[in-house]
Amino acid sequence: MSAERYGRGDRQRRCRRGLPVIAALGVLLGSVALAPSPVSAVPTESGPIVSPAYAGGPLDTPLERVGSSTFSSGENLARTPGFSDGTFGYFATQTFPARIVKMRLSDMNWVETLTLEDGETGPVSAVTDGTYGYFGMNTFPGRVVKVRLSNMTRVGALSLELGENYLISAVTDGTYGYFGTNTVPGKVIKVRFSDLSRVGAVTLNAGDNRFSTAITDGTYGYFGTNTDPGRIIKIRLSDLSRTDELVLPADEEFLKAAVTDGTYGYFGTSTTPARVVRVRLADLARIDDLELGVGEKLAVSAVSDGTFGYFGLSASPARVVKMRLSNMTRVGVLVLENDESLANPLIINGSEAFIPTFTSPIKVVRASLTDMTRVDTRTLGGPGNAVSSVTDGTYAYVGTDESPGRVVKVRLSDMTPVGVLRLDTGESNLVSAVTDGRFAYFGTATFPGRVVKVRMSDMTRVGAVTFGASKDVARAAVTDGTYGYFGTGSSPAWVVKVRLSDMTEVESDVLYVDRPDGDGVTIEGENVLSAAINLVEGNLYFGLGMDPGVIAQVDLGDAGMSSLDAVRLNAGETNALSVTVSRDGLFAYVGTGTSPGKIIKFTAFGGLLARRPEQLNLNAGEDIVLSAVTDSKFGYFGTNTRPGRIIKVSLYDMTRVDDITLGTDEDLLRTAVADRTQAYFGTNTSPAKLVKIRLAPIVDVADNFCELVDSAAIPAFARLSACWLFTNDITVNNPFGPSTGVTRAQMGTFLWRAAGEPAARSACGFADEAVIATYARPGACWMLANGITQNNPFDPGGFVTRGQMAAFLWRAAGQPSAPLSCGFTDEASIPGYARQGACWLLAEGVTRNNPFEPGAVVNRAQMAAFLNRLYTLN
């Protein structure tokens, strides 16, 4: 195993000076650090350099748009049903299709969003049994959608019968839901929660129309009508029989809000002024009423804490009136802002209320119920332009240009926004971003510049650093995993070095360039627009917004940063708006701010930054190259056009391979990130969109492509996978040794390399760190930092069992949802920590064995197959 342990690192140190090879995931203003694409162009033990342009895979793979995500503008309209489980609030939106937004009530942070299926629009009622939410749709016929609240997954849906339309109200007894229709006459449909089945219905009498609100005492449901005058219909829930009715006086009409204390019901009228009518539930007798004040009209929502009732009024401005239920007295009012019309529902959590508004997008106002004062506000969705982004391979984290800025978390598998974090006042316009794998660091367009640290796992703001005087606008950024390097959009242009662990500015330097007249005099550079890092060479590249544009090169030596070179582009080639570097560190590629745009190739190795003859002039209308990502063979360049256009370019000879024009409103491709198989371009629109593009295959190898000397001994099921590992430099052993058991040190290294060698420490506190081989330390520390292993000591020489392998792969994939039982014949012998992983591997086709054999040692052939299938599937 000596080659596995030492050969890879040694050959890189022999052939390249500078930093260790870490796959940087940083993204700049229109410039993205390299996607973790795995073909190396450095010499191997078995042969000379292989150009990445010819490392396998067809050159004619077409560009394909495979999805997009719009950041939630239009989550509005009057009825936005929801509820609280005490920790989170769940709000349904009036989008097409509907979305269910999960908000953590303690800090009002948007945690996750579930987008329902096509046709599931207009949710107008909602109930919960504590584990699931059940949302009634304003559709024809009506539909009930069941959502698991813990992980925000759509479990199923029940379509009702013809005429059972528009499920505008609902109550529950915990086992069944009772949905009232907005029909003439009204109907009540009984739905069993456990299997989501329709178990009964009742059509009521003429005049019992449009059940717009409902309450229950556990035995009966009381359905209020949206009629003039209002009616209250009493339904026995066990058999859906109509037992009584109350017709209110002529001026008590349109009952759209109600609460109960168990003895009485309190029904709010949508009149001017609004009125709260008190009804004794036992005999459905009207007892008394409270008329609200002048201008307090149209009661649209209500909630009770058992002592007080809180009625939301769609007045101008909107307000919430607090009423003591025992004696029907008004005790307080909260007046909202002029543009905050009230939506339904109000949600109570302890001593606070959460009030969604009838706005686009929805706001949620947090208020103290004790003194009826406003505490905080959050907007659900609707972020502005996407101007920066990073990815951890599972999610993208997109920075917006709002004030203050927001970070939006998007699940890449289905392009669903799942969280949002609004930063502090003054942390505006997040124009740059980098990540070390656990945290994202967003640079602001402020004076001076500021960098904000965000923990990606739970979307929390961890800290910030403000630059020194005159170092304005943290416009472009890269990282080596330990430090972030931020280029400023100021004059002069600075490079600011920030230690990421404690957010400290440790060094800064001004960028200098030669004057354009060539007289040998240097001047201060201006306005950094883009940046890239060459981790093989240990250099930074900054694109400057000058005329002509400039590429400045900075060396990251042991003694600190030092400027190496600054190359001006040709006359007319203004603004170096995007910069990216090939995976092998040999070349840099610069996109210009011209119309049409240009993509220019530079030599980037040996400390030499020199323009090469290969370049690509884009076509008319393909203007201003704002963003770029690369895989092992191609570059993908996004334009500043309406609609946006992505140009696919061969990095070897700078020939145009393909292009794609995006859809309406998918404009101005300001930022981009990439994982192993997809690229994600963020639009400079409001609301922003994230557009998903399929990249070229990572590797397309024949069985004999990699020339493993013991290929004949590799089982047929693993031969292609072994070549995939070898070709992509995940393993360097030749012979491959297919029957040899895999150690924990090797396993950590394989997973780390397959993930693109994300930034990782080489010392992280393992009790047996001294016995972990040097080659394996980054992988072991990366596994520990990301929760893939929890063992300490690490036990590097221990062999990996199939149970451990299942846990590692499942955790590395982000712990996707999986059952604890899936039919393995030896399920009882699978350790608890490995069961979800084993079931997930079976469901995804990564393993096909049954029984699973959790205690068996994994050999190298099996591991090759597991890893290849995992990364092909994901």
N, C-alpha and C positions, 0 to 999 in steps of 0.2 A: 504493500500500500504506500510505498514511499512517494510515488508520483502524485498520488492523491493528496498526500500530506504537504509536499514541498514543491513539486515541479511547477505548479501553476503560478504561485507567488514569485518563485525565483525567476521564471522566464519573463515576467512583467517587470521585475526590478532590473533585469539585464538589459531590456529593450526600451524602457521608458524611465525618465527621471521624474521625481516629484511625488505626488500624493498617492496613497493606495487607491485602487480602483473601487469607488463607491458609486452606486447608481443614484445620482442626484435626481430628486423629483421636483426641484424648484421650478417655478414658472414666473416669467417676467412680464413686463408690458409687451404682449405679443410675442414673447419668446419663451420657449419651454425647454427645460433641461431634458436630457435624452430619455426616451421611453425605454423600459427595461427589455430591450431586444438583444438576444444573447449571442450573436456571432462575433467572435473575436478575430482581429486581423493581425495579432502578434504571432510570432513564430511558435509552433508547437514542437514537441519532441519528434513528431512523425512527419514533419514536412515544412515547407516554406509558407510565407504569408499567402493567405487566400483573400482576394478582394471581396469585401462584403457585398459588392454589387453582383457577384456571381456565386453567392453562397448557397444557392438553391432557391426554388420557388419561381413561378412564372413571372415574367416581366409585364405581362398583359393583364394582370389581375385588375378588374375594373373597380373604380371608386364606387362605393355603395353607401347611400345614406340609410342608416338602420334605426334611427329613432331621434326623438328630441324631447326636451322637457322645458315647459314654460313655467316661470316662477310665479304662478298663482295669482296673477292679476284677474279681477273679475269675480273673486270669491265674495259675492255680495248678494243682494236681494233680501226681502223682508223676513222670510222664515228660514232661520238657520238653526234647526233643532240640535240639541245636545244635552249633555249631562256631565256629572262629575263622579269619580269614584273616591274622592277625598284627597287624592294625590294629583290626579290629572283631570283636566277638562277635555271633553271631546265635542268638537263643533263640526257640524256638517255644512257644506258650502253649496251654493246654487251655481255650480259650474256644469259643464257638459263634457264628460260625465261628472257626477258629484265627487267631492273629496271629503274625507274625514280627517280633520286636523287634531292632533293630540298635543295639548299644551300642559307643561308642568306648571301647576298653579303657584308653587312657592316662589319662583323667579320669573314666571310668565314667559318662559322660553318655549318656542315651538320645537317639539321633540321629534315628531314623525308625522307623515301624511300618507294616507291610503287613498289611491285613486280607484274608484269603482269601475265597473265595466260599462261599455257603450250602452246607452239606453237607460242607465240608472241615474236619472237626473231629478232635480227638484226635491230633495228630501225635505219633508215637512213635519215629521214627527219622529220621536226617538224614545226608547226605553232601554233599560239594562237589567240584567239579572246579577250583575257584579262581575261576571267573567266575560260576557259577550254584550255587545251593543246591537240593538235591532232598530233599523232605520226604515221608516215608512216613506215610500216614494210618491211624488205627485204625478203619477203616470196613469196610463189607460191601457189595460187594467192596472190596479195598484200592485206594488211589489214590496216585499220586506227583505232587506239585506242584512245578513248576520255577519258581525265583525268580531274577531277575537281581539280583545283590548290589550293584552299583554304585549303582543308583537305586531299589532295593527295589520292583521291578515284578513282577507275576505274569506269567510268559511263557506258561505252558500247564499242562495236567494230563493224566495218563494214568490211566484207569480200567482195572483189571485184570479178569480173568475171574472167574466165579462160583467160590467156594471159595478164591480167592486173597485171603484176608482178613487184616486187622489186621497191618500191616507193621511189626513190633515191633523188627526189627534190620536193619542194612544195612552193607555194605562197598562199596568202589569200587576199581577199578584205574585210574581216571582217564578211561576211555572208557565204561565200563559201570558201572551200579549193580546190586548183588545184594541183594535184599530178602527177609528171612526172615519167614515168617508165624507168627502165634500160633494155629496150627490143629493138629488131631490127624488124621493126622500132619502134621508141618511141611512147608512147601514153600519153595523158593528160586526167585524170579522175577528174570530178567535183563532189564535195561532199558538201551537205548542212549540215551545222553545227548543226542547231537547232534540227533536228531529226536523224542526222547521216545517211543520205540516199544518195545513188548514183543517181545523177540527169542527168548525161551525160558523154560522153567520145568522144575523137577524136583520130583516128589512123593516123599518119602522113605519109609522103612520104618515099620512099626508100632512104636511106642515112641519114634520120632524126633519128639518133639512140642514145640511151642511154642518157637520159636527166639528166645530172649529176649536173646541177645548174640552178637556176631560179631566176628572179626578176620580179617586177610588178610596173607599174605606176598607178594602180587602175583600168585602163580600159583594158590594154593588159598585158599579161604575155609574158616574153622573156625567152625561154628555151634554155640553152647552152648544146651542145652535147659533149660526151666523145669520139670524133672521130678525125681522122687525114685526112684532116684538121678539125678544129672546125667549127661548124655551130651555128647560133643563129636563132631560129624559133619564129616568132611573132604570138601570138594567141589572138584573141579577146575573152575576158572571158565571155561575155554575152551569146554568142552562140557557143563558142568553134570552131570558124572558123580560119583556117590558112590563115593569110593575107600577110605574107612576110617572106623572109629568107635572111640571110647574110652568105655566105661562106667565111671564112677567108683565108689568104694566107697559103701556104703549111707548113710553120714553126710555125703557130699559132694553136696549137692543144690541145685537151683534156681540155675542159673548166670545171673546177671543183670549181671555186669560182667567185662570182660576187656581185657587189653592184650598187646602182643607187642614183643619186641626184635628180631624177624626170625628168631631161632633157636628161641626158646621162646614159648609162650603162657602167660599167667598168668590163671587164671580164679577169680573171687571167688564164694563160695557165699553164699546167703541163709539161713544157719544161725545158731544161737546156741551158742557164738560163731561169728563168720564165719571162713572159712578161705580162703587163697589157695593154689591148686593149680598147680604148675608142670608143664607138658607139653611134651615135645620134639616139635616140629611134623613133623620129617622122617618119623618112624615112629609118631607119635601115642602116645608112651609117657609114662605118669605117672612123673615123676622124684622129686619131693618136694613138701612143702607147708609152709606157715606158718600156725599157728593163732593168731588174734588174742586179745586179752585178754577178761576177764570183762566182760560188758555190751556188747562190740563185736560187734554182730550185724547181719545183713542187709546184705551188700554190694550196693549198687544202682548204683554208677557207678565208673568207673576211667579213668585217663589215664596216659600215660607220657611222659617226656622222653628216653627211650633209656637212661638210667642208673638212674633211680628209677621206681617205679610208685606212684601215689597212688590209694587206694581209699576211696571215699565210703561211709560206713556209716550206715544208717538206725537209729541207736541213739537212746538218750535220755539226755543230749542227743546230737545227731548229731556225727560227727567225720570227719576225713580222716586216714588212716594212711599214712605215707610208708615205702616199703620199697625197699631196695637190691636190684635184680633179680639181680645176679651171684651173690650168696650167700644170697638169701632172708632178709635180716635186717631187722628193724624199726628205723628210725632216727629217727622223729619222729611227732608227732600234733598235729592242730589240733582243738580242741573248740569247737563252735559254741554259740550260745545256746539256751536251752531250747525256744523256739518255732521254731527253724530246722531242721526236718526236711530231709533232703537230697533233691534232685531229680537228674535225669540230664540233661545231662552235666556233668562237670568240664571246664573249658577251660584250657589252658596257654598263656601268652604270655610267653616268655622265662623269667624267674625268678619269675613270679607265676602264681597260679591264680585262676580266676573260678568261683565255686561257686554255682549257682542252688539255691534252697531250696524245699521242699515247703510253701509258705505261700500265703496269699491276701491281697494279691497277692504275686507272686514277689519275693524279695529276691535280689540277687547279692552275695555276699561276696567281697571281694578279699583274697588271702592271699599272703604271701611264702613261696615254696617252700624258700628257703634255711634259714630257722629256724622255718617252720611257724607264723607269727604272723599275726594278722588285721590288715589294713591299712585297709580301708574297706568300706562297705556302700552299695548303692543299691537302691531299690525300683522295680520295673518297673510303672509305672502306679499306680492306686489313690489319686490325689490327693483331697484333701478338697473342701470346698465351693468353688465358683467365685464369687469375690467381686469381681473386677475383670477388665477385658479391654481390649485395643486391637487394631486390625487395620491391616495394611499393604495391604489389598485382596486379597491372595493367601492370607495366613495370619491366624489369630487367635492372640493371645498371652494366655492366661488365667492370672490369679493366684489362688492358693488360700489358704485360711485355716489352713494347717498351720504347725507350728513345727519347723524353719524352713519358710518358705513355698516353694512351687514355682511355676515358670512353665511352663505346658504350651503347646506350639505345635501348632495344629490347621490342617491344609490345608482350606480352605473349599470347594474344588471337590467333594471327596468326604467331607468331615467326618471325616478320619482324623487322630488324634494322631500327629505325626511327630517330636516331640522334647520333652524335659523338662529343666529346670534346677532343681536344688535350691540355694537360697541358703545363706548362711552362718548359723551359730548366732546366734540373736537377731534375725534378719531374718524376722519371723513375721507371718502374717495380712496378706496383700497387698491391702489394702482399697481402693487407688486405683491408677490407671495412666493414663499419657499416652504419646504417641510423637511424635518429630519425623520419622518416616519411616525412620530407620536404627536408632535405639535406642528401647527402651521403658524407662520410668521408673516403678517400682512403689513406692508409699508404704506403709509398714508401720504396723500398729496397736500400736506400741511406745511406751515412755516413756523418753526423748522419742521423737518420730517420726523416721523414717529414710526416705530415698529411695535405691533401688538402681537402678543403670543396667545394662541388659542389651543387648548387641548382638544384634539379631534374626536376622541372617543365619546365625550359627553358634551361637546360644544360649549365649553366654559372659557371665559377670558381669564388667563393666568397672570399676565403682567404686561408691561410695556417699557420701552426706552425712548426718550426724546433726544434727538441729535443736538449737537452744539449749534451755536449761532451761525447763520448764513448757510447751513447745510439743509436746504429746503427740498421738499418733495422727494420722498423715498421711491423713486420712479421705477427702478429695475433692480432685481435681486437674484442672487444665486447662493448656494450653500455647499460646503464640503462635509456637512454633517455635524461639525463642531461650531463653526462660525457661519454667520450670514454676512454677505457682502452686498451693500446697497449703494447703487449709483444714484446721485441726486439730479433732479431736474432743475438745476440752478445754474447761475453763472457767477463764479466758476463751478465746474462740475467736480463733485467730490466722490470718492469711494470711501464708504464708512464700514468698518469691520465691527461686527457685534458678536460677542460671545453669547451663544444661544441659551446656555444652561442658566445663567443669571441675568440675562438681558442687559449686558454692560457694553458700552461703546469702548473698544480697546485700542483702536487705531483709525486714522483717517488720512487721506492724501488727495491732493488736487491732481486731476488729469491734465497733462500738457500735450499740445499738438504743434506741428510745424505750421507756419503761416502758409496760406494757399499760394503765395507768389514765389515760394521756394527759395527765399533768401536766407534760410538757415536759422531764422529766429523763431523761437517757440512762444506760443501764447496759451492762455488758459482755455481748456476745452469748455463747452457749454452743453447743458441739457442732455443728460443721459436718457436714452429712450429704451434701450434693451440691453440684455446681458446674457452671457452663457459662461459655463465653467468647463474647462478641459481637465478632468481629474487624472487622466493618464499623464499629461504633461505638467500639471500643477500651475495652470494659467487661467486668468480671467479675461473675458473679452467684453467690452462695453461699446455699444453703438450710440453715437452722439447725433443730436439734432442740429447739424450745421449744414452749410451749403458751400462746397459739397460735403456729404456725410463723412464721418470719421469712425474707424474701428480702433479703439485703444486696447492695448494688451498690458496686463499687470501680472507679474510673477508672484507666486505665493511661496516665498522661500522661508527657511527657518528663522531668518533675521527679521521677517516682516514683509509687508507688501512693497514692491518696487516696480515702477513703470519700465516696461521693456521697449515698447514701440507704439506708434500711432500712425496708421495708414489712412490717407485721404482717398476717398473714391474719386471718380473722374468728374469733370465739370458736368453739371446737370443732374448728378446722382445725389439727390438731397436726402438727408434724414435716414440713418441706418435704423430702421424701425423694428427689425427682427434679426436675431442672431441665434444660430444653433450649431452644434458641433456633432460630428459623426461619432459613433460609439467607440471607434478605435482611436480617437484623438488625433487623427491625421489631418482632418479638414474642417474648416468652418464655413458656414453658409449665411450670407447676409441678404435680407430683403430690404428694398429701398422704398422711400416714400414718394415715388414718382408715379406719373400717369402716362402710359401703363407702367406697372411695376417691373423691377428686375430682381433676379436672384443671382448673386455673385459668389463664386467659390474662392476660398483662400486656403493656402497651406498653413497648418497650425502646429506642426511638430518641430522639435529641435530648437524651440525658442524663436523660430522664424515665422513671422506673419507676413505673407506675401500673396498678392493677387495672382490667380491662375487664369489662363485663357478661357477656361470653360465658364460659361454663364448662360442664363436663360432670360431672354427678353419676352415678357408676357404679351398677350394680345390686347388690342384696344378694348377698353372697358374693364380690364383686369388691373385695377389700380391699387397702389399703396399696399404693400405686403406687410400686414399688421401682425401676423402670428405664424408660428411654424412648429412642427414636431417631426421627428424622424423615427424610422425603424432601422433595421440593419441595412436596407438597400435603397430606401426611398425617403424623400422629404415631402411633407404635405404642408402647403403654404396657403394661408387664408387671406383674402383680400378685404379691403375697406370699401366694399361696394354694396349696392342695393339691387337685388339680393346678394348675399355673400357668395363667393366662389372659392373652391378649394382646388389647387393645382398640385398634381402628383408628379414628382420629378425624380429621375434616376440620379442618385448622388454620385455615381461613378463618372458619367459623361455629361451630366446636366442636360439631358434630353427630357422633353415633355412626354409623360407616359399616359396621363389621363387627366380629366378634370370633372367637376360636378358643380352645377349651379343649384343653390339651395332654394327653399320655398319662400313664399311671401312672408315678410317680416323677419326672415332669418338673415339679418343684415349685419354688416360691419363686424367682421370676425376679429374681435379685439384680443382674445386670449384663447389658449389651447393647452390641453394636457393629453397624455396618451398612456394606456396600459399596454399589455403585451399584444392585444389583438384589435383594439379600437382606439380612435382618436375622438376627442370631445372638444368642439369649438364653441366658445361662448360669444354671444352676440352683444353688440353695443347698442341694445334697444331697451325700451322700457314698456312692458316687463322684459327682462332678459330671457333668452332661451339658451339651452345647451343642446347642441346638435351632435349626434353620434355617427361616426363614419368608420366603416370597417377597413382595417389596414390590410396589407399584403400578408399572406401566410408567413409565420415566423421562420419555418424551415420546411422544405418539401424534399425529403431525402429518400433515395432508394435503399434497399437493404445493405448494399455494398458501398454506399456513398462514403462512409467514414473510414472504411478500411481497417476495422478492428482486426487484429491478428488472430483472435480467437472467436471470430464471428460464427464459425461452424459449431462452436460449443454453446452458443447462446440459444435458448429455446425460441421457437418460432414466434411465440406470443410476445417476446421481449426484444426481438432483434431490431425492429425499427425504433423502438423506444430507447434502446441502448445507443443507437446511432444518433438519436435526437439529443440525448444527454451529452454525448461526446462532441457532436458538431457544435452544440451551443455552449460548450465549455463548462457545463455543469459538473462533468467529470473529466479528468485528464488521463486516467489510467488506460494504458494499452500494453498488454492485454487487459480486457475489461474485467475478467474474473466473475462470471455470472453466478456461480454457486457460492461465492464467499458471503458470509453474513455481514450485515451492515451494522456498524457501531453507531452509538449516539453522536459521537463527534462527526462522523461522516454524514449522518442524517441531517444534523444541523447545517452542515456546509452545503449539502445538496439543496435543501429547502431555501437557504439564503441566496444561493446563486440562481436558482430557478425563479426567485422573486425579483431578480435584477440587482442583487447585491445592495439592498437599501442601506443607508447610513447606519452604522453600528459601532459600538465600542469594542475594544479588545480586552477590557477589564471591567467586570461588572459585579464582583463580589461573590462569585462561586467559592465555596469552601475548599474545593479542589482545583482552583484555577491554575495552580502551578503545573498540574499534570495535563491540562488541556493543551494540545499541540497548537502552535502559533496559527496555522492555517485555519483551525477550527474555532478560534476564539470569537471572531466577529459573528459567525453563525450562531454559536451558543448564546452569546449576549443578546443578539437580535431575537432569538426564540424566547429568552427570559423576559426581555422588555415588552414583547408583544403577547405574552401569556400563552405561548405555544408549548413551552415547558414550564413546569412549576417545581421541578426537582432541584434541590440544593443540598448536597453536592450534585454536580451535573453528571458524574459517572461517565466520562467520555469513552472509555473502553467497553462499556456494557453493550451487549447486542440488543437491537431493537426488535421487539415482538410485534406481531400483527395488531394486537390491541393497542400498543403504544403508537404504532404507525397510524392507525385510524384516528386516534386522538390528535396527533400532530397535524395530519393533513386537514382534519376538520377545523381545528383552531386556526391554521394558516389561511384557510378559506374564509375566515370571519365568523365561524360558528353558525353556519346557516341552519334554519329551522329543520329539525329532524326528530322522528319519534324515538322512544326508548325501546320499542319492541317492533321487530319487522320480520319475524319468521325464521331467523337462523335456528337450525336444529340444535345448536349448542349455545343458545342464547343465555342460559343460566350461568355458563362459565365465562361470559364476557364481563370484565370488570365494569362497575358503574360508570367510571370516568370515560370509558371507551364506547359505551353503547350507542350514544347518538352519532358519534363518528362512524362507527361500523354501519349503522343503518343508512346514514347519508351516503357513504361510499357505495353501498349496494344500490340505493335508489339512483345514483348518478352514473352507475356503470363503471366506477373506478375499480371495484372488485366484483367478481362473479362467483366466488367460492361460497358454497353452503354445504357443510358447516364452515363457520368463519375461522376457527382454530386460533383464538386470540393469543395463546401462549407460544405459538410457533415463531421461530426467528425468521425475520425477513432477509432474503438474500438479495444480491445486487440486481439480478435479472427481474425479480419481483418489484423491487424499488423503482427500477427504470420504467416498468409498465405503469405503476401507480402514479409516478410523477408526470409522465407523458399524458396519461388519460386525464389527470387532474387539470393540467394547464391547457390541454386541448378543449376540455369541457368548459373551462372558465375563462 
